[in-house]
Amino acid sequence: NDFINALNYAYADTNSTHGHNGFGMIGLDYTHKFNDMGHNIRASIHNNMSNGFSQNDFDRVYNTTYTLGQNYDKCYLDNNKSNRFNADIRYNLPYSENGEFSFGLGYGNDYTFRDYKVTDNASTTNDPDKLRSYNFLDYENSAEADIEWTRRWGGFTMELGLGTQYENINFSYTGSEDHPFTNDDTICNFLTFNPSVHLSYRTQSMHNFKANYSLRMRHAGENDITTYKRYSLDSYSIGNRDLLNSYSLTHNAEIGWNKFFMRFGNIGLEGYARYSANEIDNLTTSTDEEDPILDRIIQFTKPYNMGQSYRLGGTAFITYRPTGFFNARLYANIYDYGYILEQPGKDPIQNSRVSWSIRLNTWVKLWNKYQVFASANYSSPTISLAAERSARYYLNCGVRADFFKRKLSAFINVQDVFNWGKRIGSGTSNTNPYLLSTGNSYTLNSRYISAGVTLRFGKMELENRSKEGADDGSSSSL
């Protein structure tokens, strides 16, 4: 459902997708040890290649006499290929028993090509949709360097790091000659720095303390700055050239304490803070006037420096491990966070919330053969820049067994045993203040079962796994 010109209308969408994707990787890693005290040099070269194709047949039918002009029956053809090359070298130099330098250099080269073509299934000519079809080409070169210094004084350790990266990006969007907007061919350069400080202290009575700080810089990507309008059926997305010389900064800090006990386990407390300024994020709004191509007011998406965000939180955890056959871990987290949305020409909007989560994991070994685990989780409702997610509940459990001196192993896991993700905790809702639309999403079924069998022949291992639902689920111990 949507809303336009004070009238409601509804439609039904049908999608049919098929395609293929091939990929390959080749790499070489080399390490030379000068001694056994950590003096070494490591080098690696890797190359990743991929080539894919997909076809999506899309059909939209309006079930009211008021439509936006026509029904749609489109075919989306997407050919894409990429090649990524990376070379890295790192030199580790301990200059004493309590000090070490580490130096790193890296180079990367990325190539991406996409041929995106849209045709009308209802047309006999099969001509491409000149408004929505385009070619995308992207070349990226990057060079990076970092230095790390580690120094130890008894139980106290300090690590200082500084990294820098230079990136050259050359991209182009090319549409039809009849496209009413200018093609985009842009070259841009970015230089970022990432300093960090890590402090830790360990006592003989097994108290561990830590304090960390890091700064991260992020620059805009090609989709953030392109002037090329990428139209979909009823909307378009476009970049923001003002972001070309803009960097977002994120400060991260944390402190923590952890205490280990014999024949019990450990307990710990952590506090953390994150502050981001000039964050780049996409905002969906509507045109102030009729779009010159679609002849109506439509939605469009554009990235901005959204302003600021913060997160202040604390974590407590306790692990009970009295024997090698049983352990339990309780983890609780509470945090205050918020956003300050600053769209040009409009009043700032602030949004904040306190959320929390709790998780309990247990693991037990029975008759020296069966490993049984359970994990209960709850997360309170959370917010993002323009959406709110409902609370989430789930209970996972499983069992694993070893037979014939571990020559045969099998497991079966159940994710979300009571299907709480569907009945209680699931879904998101739109909270965008700049768009007159509402939308909700819900989980239809969050429960699934996974199973696997492992056979071992000497040093060779054959594994056969059968799953229903998601991919994860093979882990059966803490």
SULJOCOR-V200681 format. One record per residue. N is the residue number from 0. RES is the residue in three letters. PHI is phi in whole degrees, -180 to 180 (NA if undefined). OMEGA is omega as a letter, one per 30 degrees, with the letter a starting at -180 (NA if undefined). Layout:
n=N res=RES phi=PHI omega=OMEGA
n=N res=RES phi=PHI omega=OMEGA
//
This chain:
n=0 res=ASN phi=NA omega=l
n=1 res=ASP phi=-145 omega=a
n=2 res=PHE phi=-141 omega=a
n=3 res=ILE phi=-158 omega=l
n=4 res=ASN phi=51 omega=l
n=5 res=ALA phi=64 omega=l
n=6 res=LEU phi=-124 omega=l
n=7 res=ASN phi=-96 omega=l
n=8 res=TYR phi=-145 omega=a
n=9 res=ALA phi=-136 omega=l
n=10 res=TYR phi=-153 omega=l
n=11 res=ALA phi=-122 omega=l
n=12 res=ASP phi=-109 omega=l
n=13 res=THR phi=-130 omega=l
n=14 res=ASN phi=-123 omega=l
n=15 res=SER phi=-135 omega=a
n=16 res=THR phi=-126 omega=l
n=17 res=HIS phi=-150 omega=a
n=18 res=GLY phi=171 omega=l
n=19 res=HIS phi=-150 omega=l
n=20 res=ASN phi=-149 omega=l
n=21 res=GLY phi=-121 omega=a
n=22 res=PHE phi=-148 omega=l
n=23 res=GLY phi=-152 omega=a
n=24 res=MET phi=-143 omega=l
n=25 res=ILE phi=-136 omega=a
n=26 res=GLY phi=-156 omega=l
n=27 res=LEU phi=-141 omega=l
n=28 res=ASP phi=-122 omega=a
n=29 res=TYR phi=-139 omega=l
n=30 res=THR phi=-132 omega=l
n=31 res=HIS phi=-120 omega=l
n=32 res=LYS phi=-97 omega=l
n=33 res=PHE phi=-81 omega=l
n=34 res=ASN phi=-159 omega=a
n=35 res=ASP phi=-95 omega=a
n=36 res=MET phi=-102 omega=l
n=37 res=GLY phi=101 omega=l
n=38 res=HIS phi=-83 omega=a
n=39 res=ASN phi=-156 omega=l
n=40 res=ILE phi=-135 omega=a
n=41 res=ARG phi=-126 omega=l
n=42 res=ALA phi=-137 omega=l
n=43 res=SER phi=-149 omega=l
n=44 res=ILE phi=-134 omega=a
n=45 res=HIS phi=-138 omega=l
n=46 res=ASN phi=-137 omega=l
n=47 res=ASN phi=-118 omega=a
n=48 res=MET phi=-129 omega=l
n=49 res=SER phi=-148 omega=l
n=50 res=ASN phi=-150 omega=a
n=51 res=GLY phi=-140 omega=l
n=52 res=PHE phi=-148 omega=l
n=53 res=SER phi=-143 omega=l
n=54 res=GLN phi=-130 omega=l
n=55 res=ASN phi=-121 omega=l
n=56 res=ASP phi=-94 omega=a
n=57 res=PHE phi=-119 omega=a
n=58 res=ASP phi=-131 omega=l
n=59 res=ARG phi=-125 omega=l
n=60 res=VAL phi=-127 omega=l
n=61 res=TYR phi=-85 omega=a
n=62 res=ASN phi=-105 omega=l
n=63 res=THR phi=-141 omega=a
n=64 res=THR phi=-70 omega=l
n=65 res=TYR phi=-89 omega=l
n=66 res=THR phi=-127 omega=l
n=67 res=LEU phi=-90 omega=l
n=68 res=GLY phi=120 omega=a
n=69 res=GLN phi=-168 omega=l
n=70 res=ASN phi=-79 omega=a
n=71 res=TYR phi=-126 omega=l
n=72 res=ASP phi=-141 omega=a
n=73 res=LYS phi=-115 omega=l
n=74 res=CYS phi=-123 omega=a
n=75 res=TYR phi=-105 omega=l
n=76 res=LEU phi=-110 omega=a
n=77 res=ASP phi=-129 omega=l
n=78 res=ASN phi=-104 omega=a
n=79 res=ASN phi=-146 omega=l
n=80 res=LYS phi=-151 omega=a
n=81 res=SER phi=-151 omega=l
n=82 res=ASN phi=-144 omega=a
n=83 res=ARG phi=-128 omega=a
n=84 res=PHE phi=-119 omega=l
n=85 res=ASN phi=-137 omega=l
n=86 res=ALA phi=-133 omega=a
n=87 res=ASP phi=-137 omega=l
n=88 res=ILE phi=-142 omega=l
n=89 res=ARG phi=-137 omega=a
n=90 res=TYR phi=-118 omega=l
n=91 res=ASN phi=-108 omega=a
n=92 res=LEU phi=-130 omega=l
n=93 res=PRO phi=-73 omega=a
n=94 res=TYR phi=-99 omega=l
n=95 res=SER phi=-163 omega=l
n=96 res=GLU phi=-67 omega=a
n=97 res=ASN phi=-120 omega=a
n=98 res=GLY phi=-144 omega=a
n=99 res=GLU phi=-155 omega=l
n=100 res=PHE phi=-110 omega=l
n=101 res=SER phi=-137 omega=a
n=102 res=PHE phi=-121 omega=a
n=103 res=GLY phi=-135 omega=l
n=104 res=LEU phi=-131 omega=l
n=105 res=GLY phi=-150 omega=l
n=106 res=TYR phi=-138 omega=l
n=107 res=GLY phi=-138 omega=l
n=108 res=ASN phi=-138 omega=a
n=109 res=ASP phi=-121 omega=l
n=110 res=TYR phi=-129 omega=l
n=111 res=THR phi=-135 omega=l
n=112 res=PHE phi=-132 omega=l
n=113 res=ARG phi=-140 omega=l
n=114 res=ASP phi=-113 omega=a
n=115 res=TYR phi=-108 omega=a
n=116 res=LYS phi=-127 omega=l
n=117 res=VAL phi=-120 omega=l
n=118 res=THR phi=-126 omega=a
n=119 res=ASP phi=-101 omega=a
n=120 res=ASN phi=-65 omega=a
n=121 res=ALA phi=-79 omega=a
n=122 res=SER phi=-91 omega=l
n=123 res=THR phi=-84 omega=a
n=124 res=THR phi=-84 omega=l
n=125 res=ASN phi=59 omega=l
n=126 res=ASP phi=-71 omega=a
n=127 res=PRO phi=-71 omega=l
n=128 res=ASP phi=-74 omega=a
n=129 res=LYS phi=-69 omega=l
n=130 res=LEU phi=-80 omega=a
n=131 res=ARG phi=-109 omega=l
n=132 res=SER phi=-96 omega=l
n=133 res=TYR phi=-161 omega=l
n=134 res=ASN phi=-114 omega=l
n=135 res=PHE phi=-125 omega=a
n=136 res=LEU phi=-134 omega=a
n=137 res=ASP phi=-141 omega=l
n=138 res=TYR phi=-116 omega=l
n=139 res=GLU phi=-134 omega=l
n=140 res=ASN phi=-123 omega=a
n=141 res=SER phi=-140 omega=l
n=142 res=ALA phi=-134 omega=a
n=143 res=GLU phi=-140 omega=l
n=144 res=ALA phi=-148 omega=l
n=145 res=ASP phi=-150 omega=l
n=146 res=ILE phi=-136 omega=l
n=147 res=GLU phi=-129 omega=l
n=148 res=TRP phi=-125 omega=l
n=149 res=THR phi=-119 omega=l
n=150 res=ARG phi=-138 omega=a
n=151 res=ARG phi=-121 omega=l
n=152 res=TRP phi=-128 omega=a
n=153 res=GLY phi=64 omega=l
n=154 res=GLY phi=-87 omega=a
n=155 res=PHE phi=-99 omega=l
n=156 res=THR phi=-131 omega=l
n=157 res=MET phi=-125 omega=l
n=158 res=GLU phi=-126 omega=l
n=159 res=LEU phi=-116 omega=a
n=160 res=GLY phi=-139 omega=l
n=161 res=LEU phi=-145 omega=l
n=162 res=GLY phi=-123 omega=l
n=163 res=THR phi=-140 omega=a
n=164 res=GLN phi=-141 omega=l
n=165 res=TYR phi=-112 omega=a
n=166 res=GLU phi=-129 omega=l
n=167 res=ASN phi=-114 omega=a
n=168 res=ILE phi=-121 omega=l
n=169 res=ASN phi=-129 omega=a
n=170 res=PHE phi=-133 omega=l
n=171 res=SER phi=-148 omega=l
n=172 res=TYR phi=-115 omega=a
n=173 res=THR phi=-127 omega=l
n=174 res=GLY phi=-106 omega=l
n=175 res=SER phi=-72 omega=l
n=176 res=GLU phi=-62 omega=l
n=177 res=ASP phi=-90 omega=l
n=178 res=HIS phi=-63 omega=a
n=179 res=PRO phi=-77 omega=a
n=180 res=PHE phi=-120 omega=a
n=181 res=THR phi=-67 omega=l
n=182 res=ASN phi=-64 omega=a
n=183 res=ASP phi=-120 omega=l
n=184 res=ASP phi=-133 omega=a
n=185 res=THR phi=-130 omega=l
n=186 res=ILE phi=-121 omega=l
n=187 res=CYS phi=-142 omega=a
n=188 res=ASN phi=-131 omega=a
n=189 res=PHE phi=-136 omega=l
n=190 res=LEU phi=-131 omega=a
n=191 res=THR phi=-126 omega=l
n=192 res=PHE phi=-130 omega=a
n=193 res=ASN phi=-139 omega=l
n=194 res=PRO phi=-85 omega=l
n=195 res=SER phi=-154 omega=l
n=196 res=VAL phi=-136 omega=l
n=197 res=HIS phi=-130 omega=l
n=198 res=LEU phi=-124 omega=l
n=199 res=SER phi=-147 omega=l
n=200 res=TYR phi=-145 omega=a
n=201 res=ARG phi=-124 omega=l
n=202 res=THR phi=-101 omega=l
n=203 res=GLN phi=-69 omega=l
n=204 res=SER phi=-89 omega=l
n=205 res=MET phi=68 omega=l
n=206 res=HIS phi=-96 omega=l
n=207 res=ASN phi=-120 omega=l
n=208 res=PHE phi=-122 omega=l
n=209 res=LYS phi=-147 omega=l
n=210 res=ALA phi=-148 omega=a
n=211 res=ASN phi=-132 omega=l
n=212 res=TYR phi=-145 omega=l
n=213 res=SER phi=-149 omega=l
n=214 res=LEU phi=-122 omega=l
n=215 res=ARG phi=-123 omega=l
n=216 res=MET phi=-110 omega=l
n=217 res=ARG phi=-130 omega=l
n=218 res=HIS phi=-108 omega=l
n=219 res=ALA phi=-73 omega=l
n=220 res=GLY phi=-97 omega=a
n=221 res=GLU phi=-63 omega=l
n=222 res=ASN phi=-71 omega=l
n=223 res=ASP phi=-77 omega=a
n=224 res=ILE phi=-119 omega=a
n=225 res=THR phi=-67 omega=l
n=226 res=THR phi=-93 omega=a
n=227 res=TYR phi=-82 omega=l
n=228 res=LYS phi=-85 omega=l
n=229 res=ARG phi=-102 omega=a
n=230 res=TYR phi=-83 omega=l
n=231 res=SER phi=-105 omega=a
n=232 res=LEU phi=-65 omega=a
n=233 res=ASP phi=-121 omega=a
n=234 res=SER phi=-159 omega=l
n=235 res=TYR phi=-149 omega=l
n=236 res=SER phi=-126 omega=a
n=237 res=ILE phi=-151 omega=l
n=238 res=GLY phi=-84 omega=a
n=239 res=ASN phi=-128 omega=a
n=240 res=ARG phi=-64 omega=l
n=241 res=ASP phi=-66 omega=a
n=242 res=LEU phi=-85 omega=a
n=243 res=LEU phi=-60 omega=a
n=244 res=ASN phi=-111 omega=a
n=245 res=SER phi=-110 omega=l
n=246 res=TYR phi=-123 omega=l
n=247 res=SER phi=-94 omega=a
n=248 res=LEU phi=-117 omega=l
n=249 res=THR phi=-126 omega=l
n=250 res=HIS phi=-99 omega=l
n=251 res=ASN phi=-122 omega=l
n=252 res=ALA phi=-141 omega=l
n=253 res=GLU phi=-153 omega=l
n=254 res=ILE phi=-131 omega=a
n=255 res=GLY phi=-160 omega=l
n=256 res=TRP phi=-137 omega=a
n=257 res=ASN phi=-142 omega=a
n=258 res=LYS phi=-126 omega=l
n=259 res=PHE phi=-101 omega=l
n=260 res=PHE phi=-126 omega=l
n=261 res=MET phi=-72 omega=l
n=262 res=ARG phi=61 omega=l
n=263 res=PHE phi=-132 omega=a
n=264 res=GLY phi=145 omega=l
n=265 res=ASN phi=-157 omega=l
n=266 res=ILE phi=-132 omega=a
n=267 res=GLY phi=-160 omega=l
n=268 res=LEU phi=-134 omega=l
n=269 res=GLU phi=-139 omega=l
n=270 res=GLY phi=-128 omega=a
n=271 res=TYR phi=-145 omega=l
n=272 res=ALA phi=-145 omega=l
n=273 res=ARG phi=-140 omega=l
n=274 res=TYR phi=-133 omega=a
n=275 res=SER phi=-124 omega=l
n=276 res=ALA phi=-124 omega=a
n=277 res=ASN phi=58 omega=l
n=278 res=GLU phi=-62 omega=l
n=279 res=ILE phi=-96 omega=l
n=280 res=ASP phi=-150 omega=a
n=281 res=ASN phi=-86 omega=l
n=282 res=LEU phi=-126 omega=l
n=283 res=THR phi=-101 omega=l
n=284 res=THR phi=-141 omega=a
n=285 res=SER phi=-123 omega=l
n=286 res=THR phi=-68 omega=l
n=287 res=ASP phi=-74 omega=l
n=288 res=GLU phi=-129 omega=l
n=289 res=GLU phi=-66 omega=l
n=290 res=ASP phi=-66 omega=a
n=291 res=PRO phi=-67 omega=a
n=292 res=ILE phi=-97 omega=a
n=293 res=LEU phi=-92 omega=l
n=294 res=ASP phi=61 omega=l
n=295 res=ARG phi=-163 omega=l
n=296 res=ILE phi=-72 omega=a
n=297 res=ILE phi=-134 omega=l
n=298 res=GLN phi=-82 omega=l
n=299 res=PHE phi=-149 omega=a
n=300 res=THR phi=-119 omega=a
n=301 res=LYS phi=-146 omega=l
n=302 res=PRO phi=-85 omega=l
n=303 res=TYR phi=-139 omega=l
n=304 res=ASN phi=-78 omega=a
n=305 res=MET phi=-73 omega=a
n=306 res=GLY phi=121 omega=a
n=307 res=GLN phi=-136 omega=l
n=308 res=SER phi=-148 omega=a
n=309 res=TYR phi=-146 omega=l
n=310 res=ARG phi=-150 omega=l
n=311 res=LEU phi=-123 omega=a
n=312 res=GLY phi=-150 omega=l
n=313 res=GLY phi=-139 omega=a
n=314 res=THR phi=-131 omega=l
n=315 res=ALA phi=-128 omega=l
n=316 res=PHE phi=-147 omega=l
n=317 res=ILE phi=-144 omega=l
n=318 res=THR phi=-119 omega=l
n=319 res=TYR phi=-111 omega=a
n=320 res=ARG phi=-137 omega=a
n=321 res=PRO phi=-73 omega=a
n=322 res=THR phi=-139 omega=l
n=323 res=GLY phi=-80 omega=a
n=324 res=PHE phi=-115 omega=l
n=325 res=PHE phi=-156 omega=l
n=326 res=ASN phi=-153 omega=l
n=327 res=ALA phi=-142 omega=a
n=328 res=ARG phi=-135 omega=l
n=329 res=LEU phi=-112 omega=a
n=330 res=TYR phi=-130 omega=a
n=331 res=ALA phi=-131 omega=a
n=332 res=ASN phi=-141 omega=l
n=333 res=ILE phi=-134 omega=a
n=334 res=TYR phi=-152 omega=l
n=335 res=ASP phi=-107 omega=a
n=336 res=TYR phi=-149 omega=a
n=337 res=GLY phi=-167 omega=a
n=338 res=TYR phi=-133 omega=l
n=339 res=ILE phi=-119 omega=a
n=340 res=LEU phi=-93 omega=a
n=341 res=GLU phi=-125 omega=l
n=342 res=GLN phi=-84 omega=a
n=343 res=PRO phi=-56 omega=l
n=344 res=GLY phi=83 omega=a
n=345 res=LYS phi=-133 omega=a
n=346 res=ASP phi=-67 omega=l
n=347 res=PRO phi=-62 omega=l
n=348 res=ILE phi=-122 omega=a
n=349 res=GLN phi=-111 omega=a
n=350 res=ASN phi=-147 omega=a
n=351 res=SER phi=-147 omega=a
n=352 res=ARG phi=-163 omega=l
n=353 res=VAL phi=-106 omega=l
n=354 res=SER phi=-123 omega=l
n=355 res=TRP phi=-152 omega=l
n=356 res=SER phi=-148 omega=l
n=357 res=ILE phi=-146 omega=a
n=358 res=ARG phi=-142 omega=l
n=359 res=LEU phi=-125 omega=l
n=360 res=ASN phi=-115 omega=l
n=361 res=THR phi=-132 omega=l
n=362 res=TRP phi=-146 omega=a
n=363 res=VAL phi=-144 omega=l
n=364 res=LYS phi=-110 omega=a
n=365 res=LEU phi=-113 omega=l
n=366 res=TRP phi=53 omega=l
n=367 res=ASN phi=59 omega=a
n=368 res=LYS phi=-138 omega=a
n=369 res=TYR phi=-102 omega=l
n=370 res=GLN phi=-111 omega=a
n=371 res=VAL phi=-114 omega=l
n=372 res=PHE phi=-134 omega=l
n=373 res=ALA phi=-147 omega=l
n=374 res=SER phi=-140 omega=l
n=375 res=ALA phi=-109 omega=a
n=376 res=ASN phi=-137 omega=l
n=377 res=TYR phi=-142 omega=l
n=378 res=SER phi=-130 omega=a
n=379 res=SER phi=-72 omega=l
n=380 res=PRO phi=-57 omega=a
n=381 res=THR phi=-131 omega=l
n=382 res=ILE phi=-121 omega=l
n=383 res=SER phi=-127 omega=a
n=384 res=LEU phi=-60 omega=a
n=385 res=ALA phi=-140 omega=a
n=386 res=ALA phi=-155 omega=l
n=387 res=GLU phi=-130 omega=a
n=388 res=ARG phi=-107 omega=a
n=389 res=SER phi=-69 omega=l
n=390 res=ALA phi=-62 omega=a
n=391 res=ARG phi=-126 omega=l
n=392 res=TYR phi=-128 omega=l
n=393 res=TYR phi=-167 omega=l
n=394 res=LEU phi=-127 omega=l
n=395 res=ASN phi=-111 omega=l
n=396 res=CYS phi=-151 omega=a
n=397 res=GLY phi=-173 omega=l
n=398 res=VAL phi=-142 omega=l
n=399 res=ARG phi=-131 omega=a
n=400 res=ALA phi=-139 omega=l
n=401 res=ASP phi=-116 omega=a
n=402 res=PHE phi=-132 omega=l
n=403 res=PHE phi=53 omega=l
n=404 res=LYS phi=56 omega=l
n=405 res=ARG phi=66 omega=l
n=406 res=LYS phi=-73 omega=l
n=407 res=LEU phi=-133 omega=l
n=408 res=SER phi=-130 omega=l
n=409 res=ALA phi=-145 omega=l
n=410 res=PHE phi=-144 omega=l
n=411 res=ILE phi=-144 omega=a
n=412 res=ASN phi=-126 omega=l
n=413 res=VAL phi=-124 omega=l
n=414 res=GLN phi=-94 omega=l
n=415 res=ASP phi=54 omega=a
n=416 res=VAL phi=-54 omega=a
n=417 res=PHE phi=-97 omega=l
n=418 res=ASN phi=56 omega=l
n=419 res=TRP phi=-65 omega=l
n=420 res=GLY phi=-59 omega=l
n=421 res=LYS phi=-86 omega=a
n=422 res=ARG phi=-85 omega=a
n=423 res=ILE phi=-123 omega=a
n=424 res=GLY phi=-111 omega=l
n=425 res=SER phi=-172 omega=l
n=426 res=GLY phi=99 omega=l
n=427 res=THR phi=-133 omega=l
n=428 res=SER phi=-135 omega=a
n=429 res=ASN phi=-80 omega=l
n=430 res=THR phi=-126 omega=a
n=431 res=ASN phi=-64 omega=a
n=432 res=PRO phi=-77 omega=a
n=433 res=TYR phi=-106 omega=a
n=434 res=LEU phi=-138 omega=l
n=435 res=LEU phi=-83 omega=l
n=436 res=SER phi=-155 omega=l
n=437 res=THR phi=-129 omega=l
n=438 res=GLY phi=-157 omega=l
n=439 res=ASN phi=-136 omega=l
n=440 res=SER phi=-128 omega=a
n=441 res=TYR phi=-136 omega=l
n=442 res=THR phi=-85 omega=a
n=443 res=LEU phi=-81 omega=l
n=444 res=ASN phi=-158 omega=a
n=445 res=SER phi=-107 omega=a
n=446 res=ARG phi=-98 omega=l
n=447 res=TYR phi=-154 omega=a
n=448 res=ILE phi=-119 omega=l
n=449 res=SER phi=-127 omega=a
n=450 res=ALA phi=-146 omega=a
n=451 res=GLY phi=-156 omega=l
n=452 res=VAL phi=-133 omega=l
n=453 res=THR phi=-123 omega=l
n=454 res=LEU phi=-112 omega=a
n=455 res=ARG phi=-123 omega=l
n=456 res=PHE phi=-123 omega=a
n=457 res=GLY phi=63 omega=l
n=458 res=LYS phi=-95 omega=a
n=459 res=MET phi=-101 omega=a
n=460 res=GLU phi=-127 omega=l
n=461 res=LEU phi=-115 omega=a
n=462 res=GLU phi=-128 omega=l
n=463 res=ASN phi=-125 omega=a
n=464 res=ARG phi=-130 omega=l
n=465 res=SER phi=-121 omega=a
n=466 res=LYS phi=-133 omega=l
n=467 res=GLU phi=-127 omega=a
n=468 res=GLY phi=95 omega=a
n=469 res=ALA phi=-78 omega=a
n=470 res=ASP phi=-86 omega=a
n=471 res=ASP phi=-76 omega=l
n=472 res=GLY phi=136 omega=a
n=473 res=SER phi=-86 omega=a
n=474 res=SER phi=-81 omega=a
n=475 res=SER phi=-131 omega=l
n=476 res=SER phi=-148 omega=a
n=477 res=LEU phi=-83 omega=NA
//
